[in-house]
């Protein structure tokens, strides 16, 4: 749901971030939780 202005004027990095954000939202909805910003804990 991005504006046509954003799609035409955004840099490559901004477009990639927008797509990744959409994908993170999709994964969260599918899984039922959000793992984004979570720090992985190593198990030794």
mmCIF entry with sequence, helices, sheets and N, C-alpha, C, O atoms, coordinates in Angstrom:
data_MODEL
# 
_entry.id   MODEL 
# 
_entity.id                         1 
_entity.type                       polymer 
_entity.pdbx_number_of_molecules   1 
# 
_entity_poly.entity_id                      1 
_entity_poly.type                           'polypeptide(L)' 
_entity_poly.nstd_linkage                   no 
_entity_poly.nstd_monomer                   no 
_entity_poly.pdbx_seq_one_letter_code       
;(UNK)(UNK)(UNK)(UNK)(UNK)(UNK)(UNK)(UNK)(UNK)(UNK)(UNK)(UNK)(UNK)(UNK)(UNK)(UNK)
(UNK)(UNK)(UNK)(UNK)(UNK)(UNK)(UNK)(UNK)(UNK)(UNK)(UNK)(UNK)(UNK)(UNK)(UNK)(UNK)
(UNK)(UNK)(UNK)(UNK)(UNK)(UNK)(UNK)(UNK)(UNK)(UNK)(UNK)(UNK)
;
_entity_poly.pdbx_seq_one_letter_code_can   XXXXXXXXXXXXXXXXXXXXXXXXXXXXXXXXXXXXXXXXXXXX 
_entity_poly.pdbx_strand_id                 A 
# 
loop_
_entity_poly_seq.entity_id 
_entity_poly_seq.num 
_entity_poly_seq.mon_id 
_entity_poly_seq.hetero 
1 1  UNK n 
1 2  UNK n 
1 3  UNK n 
1 4  UNK n 
1 5  UNK n 
1 6  UNK n 
1 7  UNK n 
1 8  UNK n 
1 9  UNK n 
1 10 UNK n 
1 11 UNK n 
1 12 UNK n 
1 13 UNK n 
1 14 UNK n 
1 15 UNK n 
1 16 UNK n 
1 17 UNK n 
1 18 UNK n 
1 19 UNK n 
1 20 UNK n 
1 21 UNK n 
1 22 UNK n 
1 23 UNK n 
1 24 UNK n 
1 25 UNK n 
1 26 UNK n 
1 27 UNK n 
1 28 UNK n 
1 29 UNK n 
1 30 UNK n 
1 31 UNK n 
1 32 UNK n 
1 33 UNK n 
1 34 UNK n 
1 35 UNK n 
1 36 UNK n 
1 37 UNK n 
1 38 UNK n 
1 39 UNK n 
1 40 UNK n 
1 41 UNK n 
1 42 UNK n 
1 43 UNK n 
1 44 UNK n 
# 
_struct_asym.id          A 
_struct_asym.entity_id   1 
# 
loop_
_struct_conf.conf_type_id 
_struct_conf.id 
_struct_conf.pdbx_PDB_helix_id 
_struct_conf.beg_label_comp_id 
_struct_conf.beg_label_asym_id 
_struct_conf.beg_label_seq_id 
_struct_conf.pdbx_beg_PDB_ins_code 
_struct_conf.end_label_comp_id 
_struct_conf.end_label_asym_id 
_struct_conf.end_label_seq_id 
_struct_conf.pdbx_end_PDB_ins_code 
_struct_conf.beg_auth_comp_id 
_struct_conf.beg_auth_asym_id 
_struct_conf.beg_auth_seq_id 
_struct_conf.end_auth_comp_id 
_struct_conf.end_auth_asym_id 
_struct_conf.end_auth_seq_id 
_struct_conf.pdbx_PDB_helix_class 
_struct_conf.details 
_struct_conf.pdbx_PDB_helix_length 
HELX_P HELX_P1 AA1 UNK A 4  ? UNK A 9  ? UNK A 4  UNK A 9  1 ? 6  
HELX_P HELX_P2 AA2 UNK A 12 ? UNK A 31 ? UNK A 12 UNK A 31 1 ? 20 
# 
_struct_conf_type.id          HELX_P 
_struct_conf_type.criteria    ? 
_struct_conf_type.reference   ? 
# 
loop_
_atom_site.group_PDB 
_atom_site.id 
_atom_site.type_symbol 
_atom_site.label_atom_id 
_atom_site.label_alt_id 
_atom_site.label_comp_id 
_atom_site.label_asym_id 
_atom_site.label_entity_id 
_atom_site.label_seq_id 
_atom_site.pdbx_PDB_ins_code 
_atom_site.Cartn_x 
_atom_site.Cartn_y 
_atom_site.Cartn_z 
_atom_site.occupancy 
_atom_site.B_iso_or_equiv 
_atom_site.pdbx_formal_charge 
_atom_site.auth_seq_id 
_atom_site.auth_comp_id 
_atom_site.auth_asym_id 
_atom_site.auth_atom_id 
_atom_site.pdbx_PDB_model_num 
ATOM 1   N N  . UNK A 1 1  ? 0.819  -1.185  0.000  1.00 0.00 ? 1  UNK A N  1 
ATOM 2   C CA . UNK A 1 1  ? 0.000  0.000   0.000  1.00 0.00 ? 1  UNK A CA 1 
ATOM 3   C C  . UNK A 1 1  ? 0.868  1.256   0.000  1.00 0.00 ? 1  UNK A C  1 
ATOM 4   O O  . UNK A 1 1  ? 0.669  2.149   0.823  1.00 0.00 ? 1  UNK A O  1 
ATOM 5   N N  . UNK A 1 2  ? 1.809  1.324   -0.901 1.00 0.00 ? 2  UNK A N  1 
ATOM 6   C CA . UNK A 1 2  ? 2.678  2.493   -0.998 1.00 0.00 ? 2  UNK A CA 1 
ATOM 7   C C  . UNK A 1 2  ? 2.184  3.400   -2.110 1.00 0.00 ? 2  UNK A C  1 
ATOM 8   O O  . UNK A 1 2  ? 1.642  2.934   -3.112 1.00 0.00 ? 2  UNK A O  1 
ATOM 9   N N  . UNK A 1 3  ? 2.377  4.699   -1.926 1.00 0.00 ? 3  UNK A N  1 
ATOM 10  C CA . UNK A 1 3  ? 1.909  5.660   -2.923 1.00 0.00 ? 3  UNK A CA 1 
ATOM 11  C C  . UNK A 1 3  ? 2.724  5.542   -4.206 1.00 0.00 ? 3  UNK A C  1 
ATOM 12  O O  . UNK A 1 3  ? 3.862  5.074   -4.202 1.00 0.00 ? 3  UNK A O  1 
ATOM 13  N N  . UNK A 1 4  ? 2.120  5.972   -5.283 1.00 0.00 ? 4  UNK A N  1 
ATOM 14  C CA . UNK A 1 4  ? 2.811  5.955   -6.567 1.00 0.00 ? 4  UNK A CA 1 
ATOM 15  C C  . UNK A 1 4  ? 4.035  6.868   -6.522 1.00 0.00 ? 4  UNK A C  1 
ATOM 16  O O  . UNK A 1 4  ? 5.056  6.573   -7.144 1.00 0.00 ? 4  UNK A O  1 
ATOM 17  N N  . UNK A 1 5  ? 3.933  7.978   -5.783 1.00 0.00 ? 5  UNK A N  1 
ATOM 18  C CA . UNK A 1 5  ? 5.065  8.894   -5.624 1.00 0.00 ? 5  UNK A CA 1 
ATOM 19  C C  . UNK A 1 5  ? 6.241  8.172   -4.972 1.00 0.00 ? 5  UNK A C  1 
ATOM 20  O O  . UNK A 1 5  ? 7.378  8.296   -5.425 1.00 0.00 ? 5  UNK A O  1 
ATOM 21  N N  . UNK A 1 6  ? 5.963  7.414   -3.900 1.00 0.00 ? 6  UNK A N  1 
ATOM 22  C CA . UNK A 1 6  ? 7.031  6.674   -3.215 1.00 0.00 ? 6  UNK A CA 1 
ATOM 23  C C  . UNK A 1 6  ? 7.675  5.676   -4.169 1.00 0.00 ? 6  UNK A C  1 
ATOM 24  O O  . UNK A 1 6  ? 8.900  5.574   -4.237 1.00 0.00 ? 6  UNK A O  1 
ATOM 25  N N  . UNK A 1 7  ? 6.858  4.951   -4.896 1.00 0.00 ? 7  UNK A N  1 
ATOM 26  C CA . UNK A 1 7  ? 7.380  3.927   -5.802 1.00 0.00 ? 7  UNK A CA 1 
ATOM 27  C C  . UNK A 1 7  ? 8.264  4.551   -6.881 1.00 0.00 ? 7  UNK A C  1 
ATOM 28  O O  . UNK A 1 7  ? 9.276  3.964   -7.265 1.00 0.00 ? 7  UNK A O  1 
ATOM 29  N N  . UNK A 1 8  ? 7.892  5.732   -7.372 1.00 0.00 ? 8  UNK A N  1 
ATOM 30  C CA . UNK A 1 8  ? 8.672  6.386   -8.429 1.00 0.00 ? 8  UNK A CA 1 
ATOM 31  C C  . UNK A 1 8  ? 9.920  7.082   -7.897 1.00 0.00 ? 8  UNK A C  1 
ATOM 32  O O  . UNK A 1 8  ? 10.935 7.129   -8.591 1.00 0.00 ? 8  UNK A O  1 
ATOM 33  N N  . UNK A 1 9  ? 9.866  7.626   -6.677 1.00 0.00 ? 9  UNK A N  1 
ATOM 34  C CA . UNK A 1 9  ? 10.947 8.474   -6.176 1.00 0.00 ? 9  UNK A CA 1 
ATOM 35  C C  . UNK A 1 9  ? 11.866 7.805   -5.157 1.00 0.00 ? 9  UNK A C  1 
ATOM 36  O O  . UNK A 1 9  ? 12.935 8.340   -4.863 1.00 0.00 ? 9  UNK A O  1 
ATOM 37  N N  . UNK A 1 10 ? 11.486 6.667   -4.619 1.00 0.00 ? 10 UNK A N  1 
ATOM 38  C CA . UNK A 1 10 ? 12.278 6.031   -3.565 1.00 0.00 ? 10 UNK A CA 1 
ATOM 39  C C  . UNK A 1 10 ? 13.588 5.475   -4.124 1.00 0.00 ? 10 UNK A C  1 
ATOM 40  O O  . UNK A 1 10 ? 13.667 5.071   -5.284 1.00 0.00 ? 10 UNK A O  1 
ATOM 41  N N  . UNK A 1 11 ? 14.595 5.467   -3.283 1.00 0.00 ? 11 UNK A N  1 
ATOM 42  C CA . UNK A 1 11 ? 15.873 4.871   -3.675 1.00 0.00 ? 11 UNK A CA 1 
ATOM 43  C C  . UNK A 1 11 ? 15.750 3.350   -3.625 1.00 0.00 ? 11 UNK A C  1 
ATOM 44  O O  . UNK A 1 11 ? 14.775 2.815   -3.096 1.00 0.00 ? 11 UNK A O  1 
ATOM 45  N N  . UNK A 1 12 ? 16.738 2.667   -4.176 1.00 0.00 ? 12 UNK A N  1 
ATOM 46  C CA . UNK A 1 12 ? 16.739 1.206   -4.154 1.00 0.00 ? 12 UNK A CA 1 
ATOM 47  C C  . UNK A 1 12 ? 16.667 0.682   -2.722 1.00 0.00 ? 12 UNK A C  1 
ATOM 48  O O  . UNK A 1 12 ? 15.933 -0.266  -2.441 1.00 0.00 ? 12 UNK A O  1 
ATOM 49  N N  . UNK A 1 13 ? 17.422 1.292   -1.825 1.00 0.00 ? 13 UNK A N  1 
ATOM 50  C CA . UNK A 1 13 ? 17.434 0.851   -0.433 1.00 0.00 ? 13 UNK A CA 1 
ATOM 51  C C  . UNK A 1 13 ? 16.059 1.028   0.209  1.00 0.00 ? 13 UNK A C  1 
ATOM 52  O O  . UNK A 1 13 ? 15.604 0.156   0.950  1.00 0.00 ? 13 UNK A O  1 
ATOM 53  N N  . UNK A 1 14 ? 15.402 2.141   -0.068 1.00 0.00 ? 14 UNK A N  1 
ATOM 54  C CA . UNK A 1 14 ? 14.065 2.371   0.494  1.00 0.00 ? 14 UNK A CA 1 
ATOM 55  C C  . UNK A 1 14 ? 13.070 1.331   -0.019 1.00 0.00 ? 14 UNK A C  1 
ATOM 56  O O  . UNK A 1 14 ? 12.219 0.860   0.735  1.00 0.00 ? 14 UNK A O  1 
ATOM 57  N N  . UNK A 1 15 ? 13.175 0.974   -1.292 1.00 0.00 ? 15 UNK A N  1 
ATOM 58  C CA . UNK A 1 15 ? 12.282 -0.041  -1.853 1.00 0.00 ? 15 UNK A CA 1 
ATOM 59  C C  . UNK A 1 15 ? 12.545 -1.405  -1.227 1.00 0.00 ? 15 UNK A C  1 
ATOM 60  O O  . UNK A 1 15 ? 11.608 -2.133  -0.899 1.00 0.00 ? 15 UNK A O  1 
ATOM 61  N N  . UNK A 1 16 ? 13.817 -1.748  -1.062 1.00 0.00 ? 16 UNK A N  1 
ATOM 62  C CA . UNK A 1 16 ? 14.167 -3.028  -0.442 1.00 0.00 ? 16 UNK A CA 1 
ATOM 63  C C  . UNK A 1 16 ? 13.643 -3.081  0.988  1.00 0.00 ? 16 UNK A C  1 
ATOM 64  O O  . UNK A 1 16 ? 13.081 -4.094  1.405  1.00 0.00 ? 16 UNK A O  1 
ATOM 65  N N  . UNK A 1 17 ? 13.822 -1.997  1.742  1.00 0.00 ? 17 UNK A N  1 
ATOM 66  C CA . UNK A 1 17 ? 13.320 -1.953  3.118  1.00 0.00 ? 17 UNK A CA 1 
ATOM 67  C C  . UNK A 1 17 ? 11.802 -2.091  3.153  1.00 0.00 ? 17 UNK A C  1 
ATOM 68  O O  . UNK A 1 17 ? 11.265 -2.759  4.037  1.00 0.00 ? 17 UNK A O  1 
ATOM 69  N N  . UNK A 1 18 ? 11.108 -1.475  2.213  1.00 0.00 ? 18 UNK A N  1 
ATOM 70  C CA . UNK A 1 18 ? 9.649  -1.568  2.162  1.00 0.00 ? 18 UNK A CA 1 
ATOM 71  C C  . UNK A 1 18 ? 9.211  -3.003  1.891  1.00 0.00 ? 18 UNK A C  1 
ATOM 72  O O  . UNK A 1 18 ? 8.283  -3.504  2.527  1.00 0.00 ? 18 UNK A O  1 
ATOM 73  N N  . UNK A 1 19 ? 9.878  -3.662  0.949  1.00 0.00 ? 19 UNK A N  1 
ATOM 74  C CA . UNK A 1 19 ? 9.547  -5.054  0.630  1.00 0.00 ? 19 UNK A CA 1 
ATOM 75  C C  . UNK A 1 19 ? 9.844  -5.953  1.824  1.00 0.00 ? 19 UNK A C  1 
ATOM 76  O O  . UNK A 1 19 ? 9.039  -6.825  2.154  1.00 0.00 ? 19 UNK A O  1 
ATOM 77  N N  . UNK A 1 20 ? 10.989 -5.754  2.477  1.00 0.00 ? 20 UNK A N  1 
ATOM 78  C CA . UNK A 1 20 ? 11.329 -6.563  3.648  1.00 0.00 ? 20 UNK A CA 1 
ATOM 79  C C  . UNK A 1 20 ? 10.331 -6.355  4.778  1.00 0.00 ? 20 UNK A C  1 
ATOM 80  O O  . UNK A 1 20 ? 9.980  -7.305  5.478  1.00 0.00 ? 20 UNK A O  1 
ATOM 81  N N  . UNK A 1 21 ? 9.873  -5.128  4.962  1.00 0.00 ? 21 UNK A N  1 
ATOM 82  C CA . UNK A 1 21 ? 8.883  -4.845  5.996  1.00 0.00 ? 21 UNK A CA 1 
ATOM 83  C C  . UNK A 1 21 ? 7.582  -5.588  5.699  1.00 0.00 ? 21 UNK A C  1 
ATOM 84  O O  . UNK A 1 21 ? 6.969  -6.162  6.600  1.00 0.00 ? 21 UNK A O  1 
ATOM 85  N N  . UNK A 1 22 ? 7.169  -5.575  4.446  1.00 0.00 ? 22 UNK A N  1 
ATOM 86  C CA . UNK A 1 22 ? 5.960  -6.313  4.057  1.00 0.00 ? 22 UNK A CA 1 
ATOM 87  C C  . UNK A 1 22 ? 6.143  -7.805  4.305  1.00 0.00 ? 22 UNK A C  1 
ATOM 88  O O  . UNK A 1 22 ? 5.231  -8.474  4.791  1.00 0.00 ? 22 UNK A O  1 
ATOM 89  N N  . UNK A 1 23 ? 7.319  -8.325  3.972  1.00 0.00 ? 23 UNK A N  1 
ATOM 90  C CA . UNK A 1 23 ? 7.586  -9.746  4.173  1.00 0.00 ? 23 UNK A CA 1 
ATOM 91  C C  . UNK A 1 23 ? 7.594  -10.099 5.658  1.00 0.00 ? 23 UNK A C  1 
ATOM 92  O O  . UNK A 1 23 ? 7.069  -11.143 6.046  1.00 0.00 ? 23 UNK A O  1 
ATOM 93  N N  . UNK A 1 24 ? 8.183  -9.242  6.493  1.00 0.00 ? 24 UNK A N  1 
ATOM 94  C CA . UNK A 1 24 ? 8.174  -9.475  7.943  1.00 0.00 ? 24 UNK A CA 1 
ATOM 95  C C  . UNK A 1 24 ? 6.744  -9.500  8.469  1.00 0.00 ? 24 UNK A C  1 
ATOM 96  O O  . UNK A 1 24 ? 6.405  -10.339 9.303  1.00 0.00 ? 24 UNK A O  1 
ATOM 97  N N  . UNK A 1 25 ? 5.910  -8.593  7.990  1.00 0.00 ? 25 UNK A N  1 
ATOM 98  C CA . UNK A 1 25 ? 4.502  -8.578  8.400  1.00 0.00 ? 25 UNK A CA 1 
ATOM 99  C C  . UNK A 1 25 ? 3.798  -9.852  7.961  1.00 0.00 ? 25 UNK A C  1 
ATOM 100 O O  . UNK A 1 25 ? 3.010  -10.418 8.718  1.00 0.00 ? 25 UNK A O  1 
ATOM 101 N N  . UNK A 1 26 ? 4.074  -10.307 6.744  1.00 0.00 ? 26 UNK A N  1 
ATOM 102 C CA . UNK A 1 26 ? 3.484  -11.543 6.237  1.00 0.00 ? 26 UNK A CA 1 
ATOM 103 C C  . UNK A 1 26 ? 3.884  -12.729 7.109  1.00 0.00 ? 26 UNK A C  1 
ATOM 104 O O  . UNK A 1 26 ? 3.043  -13.543 7.491  1.00 0.00 ? 26 UNK A O  1 
ATOM 105 N N  . UNK A 1 27 ? 5.192  -12.818 7.424  1.00 0.00 ? 27 UNK A N  1 
ATOM 106 C CA . UNK A 1 27 ? 5.659  -13.928 8.260  1.00 0.00 ? 27 UNK A CA 1 
ATOM 107 C C  . UNK A 1 27 ? 5.024  -13.881 9.640  1.00 0.00 ? 27 UNK A C  1 
ATOM 108 O O  . UNK A 1 27 ? 4.642  -14.917 10.184 1.00 0.00 ? 27 UNK A O  1 
ATOM 109 N N  . UNK A 1 28 ? 4.909  -12.687 10.210 1.00 0.00 ? 28 UNK A N  1 
ATOM 110 C CA . UNK A 1 28 ? 4.322  -12.538 11.547 1.00 0.00 ? 28 UNK A CA 1 
ATOM 111 C C  . UNK A 1 28 ? 2.856  -12.962 11.540 1.00 0.00 ? 28 UNK A C  1 
ATOM 112 O O  . UNK A 1 28 ? 2.396  -13.638 12.460 1.00 0.00 ? 28 UNK A O  1 
ATOM 113 N N  . UNK A 1 29 ? 2.130  -12.565 10.508 1.00 0.00 ? 29 UNK A N  1 
ATOM 114 C CA . UNK A 1 29 ? 0.721  -12.955 10.423 1.00 0.00 ? 29 UNK A CA 1 
ATOM 115 C C  . UNK A 1 29 ? 0.581  -14.463 10.253 1.00 0.00 ? 29 UNK A C  1 
ATOM 116 O O  . UNK A 1 29 ? -0.309 -15.080 10.838 1.00 0.00 ? 29 UNK A O  1 
ATOM 117 N N  . UNK A 1 30 ? 1.459  -15.048 9.453  1.00 0.00 ? 30 UNK A N  1 
ATOM 118 C CA . UNK A 1 30 ? 1.403  -16.486 9.209  1.00 0.00 ? 30 UNK A CA 1 
ATOM 119 C C  . UNK A 1 30 ? 1.787  -17.268 10.465 1.00 0.00 ? 30 UNK A C  1 
ATOM 120 O O  . UNK A 1 30 ? 1.167  -18.283 10.781 1.00 0.00 ? 30 UNK A O  1 
ATOM 121 N N  . UNK A 1 31 ? 2.799  -16.798 11.172 1.00 0.00 ? 31 UNK A N  1 
ATOM 122 C CA . UNK A 1 31 ? 3.306  -17.489 12.356 1.00 0.00 ? 31 UNK A CA 1 
ATOM 123 C C  . UNK A 1 31 ? 2.511  -17.126 13.609 1.00 0.00 ? 31 UNK A C  1 
ATOM 124 O O  . UNK A 1 31 ? 2.379  -17.942 14.522 1.00 0.00 ? 31 UNK A O  1 
ATOM 125 N N  . UNK A 1 32 ? 1.990  -15.921 13.652 1.00 0.00 ? 32 UNK A N  1 
ATOM 126 C CA . UNK A 1 32 ? 1.231  -15.474 14.805 1.00 0.00 ? 32 UNK A CA 1 
ATOM 127 C C  . UNK A 1 32 ? 2.059  -14.704 15.806 1.00 0.00 ? 32 UNK A C  1 
ATOM 128 O O  . UNK A 1 32 ? 1.572  -14.376 16.888 1.00 0.00 ? 32 UNK A O  1 
ATOM 129 N N  . UNK A 1 33 ? 3.317  -14.407 15.464 1.00 0.00 ? 33 UNK A N  1 
ATOM 130 C CA . UNK A 1 33 ? 4.169  -13.615 16.352 1.00 0.00 ? 33 UNK A CA 1 
ATOM 131 C C  . UNK A 1 33 ? 5.220  -12.885 15.529 1.00 0.00 ? 33 UNK A C  1 
ATOM 132 O O  . UNK A 1 33 ? 5.397  -13.144 14.338 1.00 0.00 ? 33 UNK A O  1 
ATOM 133 N N  . UNK A 1 34 ? 5.911  -11.968 16.193 1.00 0.00 ? 34 UNK A N  1 
ATOM 134 C CA . UNK A 1 34 ? 6.938  -11.175 15.510 1.00 0.00 ? 34 UNK A CA 1 
ATOM 135 C C  . UNK A 1 34 ? 8.301  -11.491 16.113 1.00 0.00 ? 34 UNK A C  1 
ATOM 136 O O  . UNK A 1 34 ? 8.468  -11.430 17.331 1.00 0.00 ? 34 UNK A O  1 
ATOM 137 N N  . UNK A 1 35 ? 9.276  -11.828 15.272 1.00 0.00 ? 35 UNK A N  1 
ATOM 138 C CA . UNK A 1 35 ? 10.631 -12.131 15.729 1.00 0.00 ? 35 UNK A CA 1 
ATOM 139 C C  . UNK A 1 35 ? 11.615 -11.044 15.337 1.00 0.00 ? 35 UNK A C  1 
ATOM 140 O O  . UNK A 1 35 ? 12.809 -11.171 15.608 1.00 0.00 ? 35 UNK A O  1 
ATOM 141 N N  . UNK A 1 36 ? 11.147 -9.988  14.712 1.00 0.00 ? 36 UNK A N  1 
ATOM 142 C CA . UNK A 1 36 ? 12.011 -8.943  14.178 1.00 0.00 ? 36 UNK A CA 1 
ATOM 143 C C  . UNK A 1 36 ? 12.812 -8.289  15.287 1.00 0.00 ? 36 UNK A C  1 
ATOM 144 O O  . UNK A 1 36 ? 12.211 -8.596  16.317 1.00 0.00 ? 36 UNK A O  1 
ATOM 145 N N  . UNK A 1 37 ? 13.634 -7.706  15.535 1.00 0.00 ? 37 UNK A N  1 
ATOM 146 C CA . UNK A 1 37 ? 14.304 -7.058  16.660 1.00 0.00 ? 37 UNK A CA 1 
ATOM 147 C C  . UNK A 1 37 ? 14.617 -8.009  17.811 1.00 0.00 ? 37 UNK A C  1 
ATOM 148 O O  . UNK A 1 37 ? 15.034 -7.543  18.872 1.00 0.00 ? 37 UNK A O  1 
ATOM 149 N N  . UNK A 1 38 ? 14.441 -9.277  17.655 1.00 0.00 ? 38 UNK A N  1 
ATOM 150 C CA . UNK A 1 38 ? 14.756 -10.236 18.714 1.00 0.00 ? 38 UNK A CA 1 
ATOM 151 C C  . UNK A 1 38 ? 16.226 -10.609 18.602 1.00 0.00 ? 38 UNK A C  1 
ATOM 152 O O  . UNK A 1 38 ? 16.717 -10.885 17.508 1.00 0.00 ? 38 UNK A O  1 
ATOM 153 N N  . UNK A 1 39 ? 16.920 -10.618 19.712 1.00 0.00 ? 39 UNK A N  1 
ATOM 154 C CA . UNK A 1 39 ? 18.341 -10.964 19.710 1.00 0.00 ? 39 UNK A CA 1 
ATOM 155 C C  . UNK A 1 39 ? 18.461 -12.476 19.891 1.00 0.00 ? 39 UNK A C  1 
ATOM 156 O O  . UNK A 1 39 ? 17.975 -13.022 20.882 1.00 0.00 ? 39 UNK A O  1 
ATOM 157 N N  . UNK A 1 40 ? 19.106 -13.155 18.942 1.00 0.00 ? 40 UNK A N  1 
ATOM 158 C CA . UNK A 1 40 ? 19.245 -14.603 19.082 1.00 0.00 ? 40 UNK A CA 1 
ATOM 159 C C  . UNK A 1 40 ? 20.123 -14.963 20.280 1.00 0.00 ? 40 UNK A C  1 
ATOM 160 O O  . UNK A 1 40 ? 21.120 -14.296 20.555 1.00 0.00 ? 40 UNK A O  1 
ATOM 161 N N  . UNK A 1 41 ? 19.749 -15.999 20.969 1.00 0.00 ? 41 UNK A N  1 
ATOM 162 C CA . UNK A 1 41 ? 20.504 -16.460 22.129 1.00 0.00 ? 41 UNK A CA 1 
ATOM 163 C C  . UNK A 1 41 ? 21.196 -17.756 21.750 1.00 0.00 ? 41 UNK A C  1 
ATOM 164 O O  . UNK A 1 41 ? 20.550 -18.720 21.339 1.00 0.00 ? 41 UNK A O  1 
ATOM 165 N N  . UNK A 1 42 ? 22.531 -17.773 21.893 1.00 0.00 ? 42 UNK A N  1 
ATOM 166 C CA . UNK A 1 42 ? 23.288 -18.982 21.583 1.00 0.00 ? 42 UNK A CA 1 
ATOM 167 C C  . UNK A 1 42 ? 23.171 -19.966 22.733 1.00 0.00 ? 42 UNK A C  1 
ATOM 168 O O  . UNK A 1 42 ? 23.335 -19.611 23.900 1.00 0.00 ? 42 UNK A O  1 
ATOM 169 N N  . UNK A 1 43 ? 22.883 -21.206 22.377 1.00 0.00 ? 43 UNK A N  1 
ATOM 170 C CA . UNK A 1 43 ? 22.784 -22.256 23.394 1.00 0.00 ? 43 UNK A CA 1 
ATOM 171 C C  . UNK A 1 43 ? 24.062 -23.082 23.349 1.00 0.00 ? 43 UNK A C  1 
ATOM 172 O O  . UNK A 1 43 ? 24.357 -23.722 22.340 1.00 0.00 ? 43 UNK A O  1 
ATOM 173 N N  . UNK A 1 44 ? 24.814 -23.069 24.433 1.00 0.00 ? 44 UNK A N  1 
ATOM 174 C CA . UNK A 1 44 ? 26.072 -23.830 24.491 1.00 0.00 ? 44 UNK A CA 1 
ATOM 175 C C  . UNK A 1 44 ? 25.957 -24.974 25.453 1.00 0.00 ? 44 UNK A C  1 
ATOM 176 O O  . UNK A 1 44 ? 26.915 -25.726 25.634 1.00 0.00 ? 44 UNK A O  1 
# 
